[in-house]
Amino acid sequence: MSILAIPLLLAAAAPVSSTPPQLPAPSATRLKADVTSMVGFGTRHTASTTTDPKRGIGAARSWAAQRFTEIGATCGGCITVERIARTFTGPRAPTGVVIEDVLGIQKGRDPNRVVIVGAHIDSRVTDVMNATADAPGANDNASGVALVLEAARSLSQRSFDATIVYAVFSGEEQGLWGAELLADTARARGWKVSAMLNNDIVGNTVGQGGVRVADKVRVFSEGIRASDDLVAQQGRRAEGGEDDGPSRALAKAIDRIAGDIPGGLDVMLDRRPDRFGRGGDHEPFLKLGYPAVRFSVAAENWDRQHQDLRTEKGVVYGDTIEGMDFPYLAKVTAINIATLARIAGAPAAPEDVTIAGALSRDTTVKWSAVPGAAGYRVRWRRNDTQVWTDTRDVTGTETLLVQVPVDDTFIGVSALSTSGAESLVSFGGRERRR
């Protein structure tokens, strides 16, 4: 068979199911209630008490576990609760501390393909070693945990191909330890992680100095992959794939998804792993090669982060609930929910996408078949642009792009479900010699 005969239009071969039911809109009222509950634990410092039923990190983690249990009860037990723990030692915990993550696990039809949405529940004041002072941590990061719980409430009403893990981390302020624990657990269990969404400081619109930004949210993603060795980095450099790794593809997908939400937020694609010189709970996942991004507000207010509660010269310091904007948090939550629904409802992203066409005006694209895929979407763009401009849907695993020169074009492939849900786009590179 000639290569020209391989492409088949997906629409002619793949049945399309009915549109899934509308997901419920996130509730600003519920988000505020959850943040209020977490603030009520006084401090959630990782080294705070674990025995007091009303104060400290132990009570907060048990509260989160109970919320997942209650959500699971509304869907016939579709969400199960798991608590994983390990002892970590470091400069911010020199005598060691038990780090525990609370997980709500919604099993999909494929239990080993996983989509994760997470946030850290621990809080702190000015002195990171102070485990007893009140540290309400409303925006940093009760906002993220409330988002995770609201996502579970919404998505538990639907079933998906992939398993969704709703993660509440501890130990972020001590060294991203809770995220490290879950990333290591994912690797040990052989999970195929399609995406990890980290939400940290996602609930305010008034930033430092009174600047207000209520129409944007930042999504941070890596370019050069933390998991690449030198040979892989050199290969990516030669192919021009710095802006199209899995995490950047995830960020671009989030941007497209957010654009379809009426009255939503503009996603600002921050092309670095995190804020300048800072880090977050998505980084341990990046180190293991998993696609991961960080959501954060467009305008941070540092007077309300990591501060002792006080007022000086008329300036209010401290991460209290008064500094939050819950309708804004609901919009960030809606973007997370829509992204999780799309990725969990789609097949896995294709692997081994290769392109060839040196000394030709045409480009041959090949990729490995994806289990459960009804078809594939080939995307391409001129290599002086960042957004995909052209597409072709096919059912095979090879196609020829006529008059699309490889020298001047970036090409990627995604997998499609029968309902049209699209995976992340896998960037096409040179075929590797075995």
C-alpha positions as CSV (number, residue, x, y, z in Angstrom):
1,M,0.0,0.0,0.0
2,S,1.3,3.4,-0.8
3,I,1.7,6.0,1.9
4,L,-0.8,8.2,0.2
5,A,-3.5,5.6,0.8
6,I,-3.0,5.4,4.5
7,P,-4.8,8.5,5.8
8,L,-8.5,7.9,6.5
9,L,-10.8,10.6,7.8
10,L,-11.8,9.8,11.4
11,A,-15.3,11.1,10.8
12,A,-15.9,8.4,8.2
13,A,-14.8,5.6,10.4
14,A,-15.1,6.4,14.1
15,P,-18.6,6.6,15.8
16,V,-19.2,9.6,18.0
17,S,-21.1,9.1,21.2
18,S,-23.6,11.5,22.6
19,T,-22.4,14.6,24.4
20,P,-21.6,13.8,28.1
21,P,-23.8,15.5,30.7
22,Q,-22.8,19.1,31.7
23,L,-20.6,19.2,34.7
24,P,-21.9,21.2,37.6
25,A,-20.4,24.7,38.0
26,P,-17.9,25.1,40.9
27,S,-19.5,26.7,44.0
28,A,-17.8,29.8,45.4
29,T,-19.9,29.2,48.6
30,R,-18.6,25.7,49.1
31,L,-15.0,26.8,48.3
32,K,-15.3,29.5,51.0
33,A,-16.7,27.0,53.5
34,D,-13.8,24.6,52.9
35,V,-11.2,27.3,53.3
36,T,-13.0,28.5,56.4
37,S,-12.8,25.0,57.9
38,M,-9.1,24.7,57.2
39,V,-8.3,28.1,58.6
40,G,-10.2,27.0,61.7
41,F,-7.5,24.4,62.5
42,G,-5.3,27.4,63.7
43,T,-2.1,26.1,62.2
44,R,-1.4,23.4,59.7
45,H,2.3,23.5,60.0
46,T,3.8,20.1,59.0
47,A,5.4,19.7,62.4
48,S,2.4,20.8,64.4
49,T,0.3,18.5,66.5
50,T,-1.1,15.3,65.1
51,T,-3.1,14.3,68.2
52,D,-5.3,17.3,68.8
53,P,-8.7,16.7,67.2
54,K,-9.3,20.4,66.5
55,R,-5.9,22.0,65.9
56,G,-2.9,21.2,63.8
57,I,-1.9,19.2,60.7
58,G,-3.3,15.9,62.0
59,A,-6.8,17.3,62.4
60,A,-6.6,19.0,59.0
61,R,-5.6,15.8,57.2
62,S,-8.3,13.8,58.9
63,W,-10.8,16.5,57.9
64,A,-9.6,16.2,54.3
65,A,-10.0,12.4,54.4
66,Q,-13.5,12.7,55.7
67,R,-14.4,15.1,52.9
68,F,-13.3,12.5,50.3
69,T,-15.2,9.8,52.2
70,E,-18.4,11.9,52.1
71,I,-17.9,12.7,48.4
72,G,-17.4,9.0,47.6
73,A,-20.6,8.2,49.4
74,T,-22.6,10.3,47.0
75,C,-21.4,8.2,44.0
76,G,-21.7,4.7,45.4
77,G,-18.2,4.6,46.6
78,C,-16.5,5.7,43.4
79,I,-13.9,7.5,45.4
80,T,-11.8,5.6,47.9
81,V,-9.5,7.2,50.5
82,E,-5.9,6.3,51.0
83,R,-3.3,7.9,53.3
84,I,0.3,7.3,52.5
85,A,3.2,8.3,54.7
86,R,7.0,8.4,55.1
87,T,9.4,10.1,57.4
88,F,11.6,12.9,55.9
89,T,14.6,14.7,57.4
90,G,16.1,18.0,56.3
91,P,17.1,21.5,57.3
92,R,13.5,22.4,58.0
93,A,12.9,19.2,60.0
94,P,16.3,18.3,61.4
95,T,14.8,15.6,63.8
96,G,12.6,14.2,61.1
97,V,8.8,14.5,60.5
98,V,6.2,12.1,59.3
99,I,4.8,13.4,56.0
100,E,1.3,12.1,55.1
101,D,-0.6,12.6,51.9
102,V,-4.4,12.2,51.8
103,L,-5.6,10.8,48.5
104,G,-9.1,10.4,47.0
105,I,-8.8,7.9,44.2
106,Q,-11.5,7.7,41.5
107,K,-10.8,4.5,39.5
108,G,-11.2,4.7,35.8
109,R,-11.6,2.0,33.3
110,D,-7.8,1.9,33.1
111,P,-6.7,1.8,36.8
112,N,-3.0,2.3,35.8
113,R,-3.4,5.4,33.7
114,V,-3.6,8.3,36.1
115,V,-4.4,12.0,36.1
116,I,-3.5,13.9,39.3
117,V,-4.8,17.1,40.7
118,G,-3.1,18.2,43.9
119,A,-2.5,21.0,46.5
120,H,-0.6,21.2,49.8
121,I,-2.5,21.6,53.0
122,D,0.3,22.7,55.2
123,S,0.8,26.3,56.3
124,R,3.5,28.5,57.9
125,V,4.3,31.9,59.3
126,T,7.5,34.1,59.0
127,D,9.7,31.5,60.8
128,V,9.3,28.3,58.9
129,M,10.4,26.4,62.0
130,N,7.5,27.9,64.1
131,A,5.0,25.0,64.4
132,T,2.7,26.5,67.1
133,A,1.8,30.1,66.1
134,D,-1.5,30.6,64.2
135,A,-0.9,30.1,60.5
136,P,-4.3,30.3,58.8
137,G,-2.8,29.7,55.3
138,A,-6.1,30.7,53.6
139,N,-4.7,31.4,50.1
140,D,-1.4,29.4,50.6
141,N,-2.8,26.9,50.4
142,A,-6.3,26.2,51.6
143,S,-7.4,27.7,48.3
144,G,-5.7,24.8,46.4
145,V,-7.1,22.1,48.7
146,A,-10.6,23.5,48.4
147,L,-10.2,23.4,44.6
148,V,-9.2,19.8,44.7
149,L,-12.2,18.9,46.9
150,E,-14.6,20.8,44.6
151,A,-13.1,19.0,41.6
152,A,-13.8,15.7,43.3
153,R,-17.4,16.7,43.9
154,S,-17.9,17.6,40.3
155,L,-16.0,14.8,38.5
156,S,-17.3,12.0,40.8
157,Q,-20.6,12.4,39.0
158,R,-19.0,11.0,35.8
159,S,-16.9,8.0,34.8
160,F,-13.7,8.2,32.9
161,D,-11.2,6.1,31.1
162,A,-8.3,7.2,33.3
163,T,-8.1,7.1,37.1
164,I,-8.2,10.5,38.8
165,V,-6.2,11.0,41.9
166,Y,-7.2,13.9,44.1
167,A,-4.1,14.6,46.3
168,V,-3.7,16.7,49.5
169,F,0.0,17.0,50.2
170,S,1.9,17.8,53.4
171,G,5.4,19.1,53.8
172,E,5.5,21.5,50.9
173,E,7.0,24.3,53.0
174,Q,9.7,21.9,54.2
175,G,10.9,20.8,50.8
176,L,8.1,19.6,48.6
177,W,8.1,16.3,50.5
178,G,4.5,15.3,50.1
179,A,4.7,15.7,46.4
180,E,7.9,13.7,46.3
181,L,6.2,11.0,48.3
182,L,3.3,10.7,45.8
183,A,5.6,10.9,42.7
184,D,7.7,8.1,44.2
185,T,4.5,6.1,44.9
186,A,3.3,6.6,41.3
187,R,6.6,5.2,40.0
188,A,6.6,2.3,42.4
189,R,3.1,1.3,41.4
190,G,3.8,1.6,37.7
191,W,1.2,4.4,37.1
192,K,1.2,6.0,33.7
193,V,0.7,9.6,34.6
194,S,-1.0,11.5,31.8
195,A,-1.0,14.8,33.7
196,M,-0.4,16.4,37.1
197,L,-2.1,19.7,37.9
198,N,-0.6,21.5,40.9
199,N,-2.7,24.3,42.4
200,D,-0.9,26.6,44.8
201,I,-2.0,30.1,45.7
202,V,-5.0,30.3,43.5
203,G,-7.6,32.4,45.4
204,N,-6.7,36.1,45.3
205,T,-7.1,38.9,42.8
206,V,-5.5,41.8,44.7
207,G,-1.8,41.7,44.6
208,Q,1.1,43.5,46.1
209,G,0.6,47.3,46.3
210,G,-3.1,47.0,45.6
211,V,-2.9,45.9,41.9
212,R,-5.9,43.9,40.9
213,V,-5.9,41.2,38.2
214,A,-9.2,39.3,38.1
215,D,-9.2,38.1,34.5
216,K,-6.0,35.9,34.4
217,V,-4.4,32.9,35.9
218,R,-0.8,31.8,35.4
219,V,0.1,28.3,34.3
220,F,3.8,27.5,34.7
221,S,5.4,24.7,32.6
222,E,8.9,23.6,31.9
223,G,10.6,23.8,28.4
224,I,13.8,21.7,28.7
225,R,12.7,18.6,30.7
226,A,14.1,18.0,34.1
227,S,14.1,14.3,33.4
228,D,16.2,14.5,30.2
229,D,19.8,13.4,30.3
230,L,22.4,15.2,28.2
231,V,21.8,13.1,25.1
232,A,18.0,13.6,25.3
233,Q,18.6,17.4,25.7
234,Q,20.8,17.5,22.7
235,G,18.3,15.6,20.6
236,R,15.5,17.9,21.6
237,R,17.7,20.9,20.8
238,A,18.4,19.5,17.3
239,E,14.7,19.0,16.7
240,G,13.6,22.3,18.1
241,G,11.3,20.7,20.6
242,E,12.0,23.0,23.6
243,D,8.5,24.5,23.5
244,D,6.6,21.2,22.9
245,G,7.6,18.8,25.7
246,P,4.8,17.0,27.6
247,S,4.4,19.6,30.3
248,R,4.4,22.5,27.8
249,A,1.8,20.5,25.7
250,L,-0.3,20.2,28.9
251,A,-0.1,24.0,29.5
252,K,-1.1,24.7,25.9
253,A,-4.0,22.3,26.2
254,I,-5.2,24.1,29.4
255,D,-5.0,27.4,27.5
256,R,-7.3,26.0,24.7
257,I,-9.7,24.5,27.2
258,A,-10.0,27.7,29.2
259,G,-10.8,29.6,26.1
260,D,-14.0,27.6,25.7
261,I,-15.3,28.4,29.2
262,P,-17.8,31.3,28.9
263,G,-16.9,34.1,31.3
264,G,-13.8,32.4,32.4
265,L,-10.1,33.4,32.8
266,D,-7.3,34.1,30.3
267,V,-4.5,31.6,30.9
268,M,-1.1,33.2,30.9
269,L,1.4,30.6,29.7
270,D,4.4,31.2,31.9
271,R,7.3,29.5,30.0
272,R,9.4,28.5,33.0
273,P,8.8,25.7,35.5
274,D,7.7,28.1,38.3
275,R,8.0,31.6,39.6
276,F,11.5,33.0,39.3
277,G,13.8,31.2,41.7
278,R,10.9,29.4,43.4
279,G,9.3,26.0,43.3
280,G,6.2,23.9,43.9
281,D,4.7,20.5,44.2
282,H,4.7,19.7,40.5
283,E,8.5,19.6,40.5
284,P,9.0,16.1,41.9
285,F,6.8,14.8,39.1
286,L,8.8,16.7,36.5
287,K,12.0,15.0,37.8
288,L,10.4,11.6,37.1
289,G,9.3,12.6,33.6
290,Y,5.6,13.1,34.3
291,P,3.7,16.0,32.5
292,A,3.1,18.6,35.3
293,V,2.2,22.2,35.6
294,R,1.5,24.8,38.3
295,F,-1.6,27.1,38.5
296,S,-1.1,30.3,40.5
297,V,-2.8,33.7,40.6
298,A,-1.8,36.4,38.3
299,A,-0.9,38.9,41.0
300,E,0.6,37.6,44.3
301,N,0.4,39.6,47.5
302,W,3.6,38.8,49.5
303,D,2.3,40.7,52.6
304,R,-0.2,37.8,52.8
305,Q,2.2,34.9,52.3
306,H,4.4,33.3,55.0
307,Q,3.8,36.2,57.5
308,D,3.1,36.4,61.2
309,L,-0.3,37.8,61.8
310,R,0.1,41.5,62.6
311,T,-0.6,45.1,61.4
312,E,2.4,47.5,61.0
313,K,2.0,51.1,59.8
314,G,-1.4,50.4,58.6
315,V,-0.4,47.4,56.5
316,V,-2.1,44.1,57.3
317,Y,0.2,41.0,57.2
318,G,-0.9,37.4,57.3
319,D,-2.7,34.9,55.0
320,T,-6.2,35.4,56.2
321,I,-9.5,34.7,54.4
322,E,-10.2,38.4,54.0
323,G,-7.6,38.5,51.3
324,M,-9.3,36.0,49.0
325,D,-11.7,36.3,46.1
326,F,-13.9,33.2,45.9
327,P,-15.7,33.8,42.6
328,Y,-12.2,34.0,41.1
329,L,-11.2,30.8,42.8
330,A,-14.3,29.2,41.3
331,K,-13.1,30.2,37.8
332,V,-9.7,28.6,38.4
333,T,-11.5,25.5,39.7
334,A,-13.6,25.3,36.5
335,I,-10.5,25.3,34.3
336,N,-9.0,22.5,36.4
337,I,-12.2,20.5,36.2
338,A,-12.6,20.9,32.4
339,T,-8.9,19.9,31.9
340,L,-9.2,16.8,34.1
341,A,-12.4,15.7,32.4
342,R,-10.8,16.0,28.9
343,I,-7.6,14.2,29.7
344,A,-9.2,11.5,31.8
345,G,-11.8,11.0,29.1
346,A,-9.3,10.7,26.3
347,P,-6.8,7.9,25.5
348,A,-3.1,8.2,26.4
349,A,-0.9,10.4,24.3
350,P,0.8,8.6,21.4
351,E,4.4,7.5,21.9
352,D,7.3,7.3,19.4
353,V,5.9,10.1,17.1
354,T,8.5,10.4,14.3
355,I,8.8,12.6,11.2
356,A,10.9,12.2,8.1
357,G,11.2,14.3,4.9
358,A,14.8,15.5,4.5
359,L,15.4,16.9,1.0
360,S,11.6,16.7,0.3
361,R,8.6,19.0,0.2
362,D,6.5,16.3,1.9
363,T,6.7,14.9,5.4
364,T,5.9,11.4,6.6
365,V,4.5,11.1,10.1
366,K,4.4,7.8,12.1
367,W,3.5,6.9,15.7
368,S,2.7,3.9,17.8
369,A,-0.9,2.7,18.2
370,V,-2.6,3.8,21.5
371,P,-4.8,1.2,23.2
372,G,-8.5,2.3,23.1
373,A,-7.9,5.1,20.6
374,A,-10.6,5.6,17.9
375,G,-8.3,7.7,15.8
376,Y,-5.6,10.3,15.9
377,R,-5.2,14.0,15.2
378,V,-2.1,15.1,13.4
379,R,-1.3,18.8,14.2
380,W,1.2,21.0,12.5
381,R,2.4,24.6,12.4
382,R,5.2,26.7,10.9
383,N,8.2,26.6,13.2
384,D,8.2,30.3,13.7
385,T,4.9,30.1,15.6
386,Q,3.8,28.6,19.0
387,V,0.2,27.6,18.3
388,W,-1.0,24.6,16.2
389,T,-2.7,25.9,13.0
390,D,-3.5,22.9,10.9
391,T,-5.0,19.4,11.7
392,R,-5.8,16.1,10.0
393,D,-7.8,13.3,11.6
394,V,-6.8,9.8,10.7
395,T,-7.4,6.2,11.9
396,G,-4.1,4.7,10.9
397,T,-0.7,5.2,12.5
398,E,1.0,6.9,9.6
399,T,0.2,9.7,7.2
400,L,1.9,11.8,4.5
401,L,1.6,15.6,4.7
402,V,2.0,16.8,1.1
403,Q,3.8,20.1,0.5
404,V,4.5,20.4,4.3
405,P,8.3,20.6,4.4
406,V,9.9,19.1,7.5
407,D,12.5,21.8,7.7
408,D,10.0,24.6,8.3
409,T,7.3,22.8,10.2
410,F,6.6,21.4,13.7
411,I,4.4,18.4,13.9
412,G,2.6,16.5,16.7
413,V,0.0,13.8,17.1
414,S,-2.7,13.3,19.7
415,A,-5.1,10.3,20.3
416,L,-8.9,10.6,20.1
417,S,-11.7,8.8,21.9
418,T,-15.0,7.8,20.2
419,S,-16.5,10.9,21.7
420,G,-13.7,13.1,20.3
421,A,-11.9,13.7,23.6
422,E,-8.3,14.5,22.7
423,S,-5.1,13.5,24.5
424,L,-2.1,15.8,24.9
425,V,-0.1,16.3,21.7
426,S,3.1,14.4,21.4
427,F,5.8,16.2,19.5
428,G,7.3,14.6,16.5
429,G,11.1,14.0,16.3
430,R,13.6,12.0,14.4
431,E,13.3,8.2,14.4
432,R,15.8,6.8,16.9
433,R,18.1,3.9,16.0
434,R,17.5,0.9,18.2
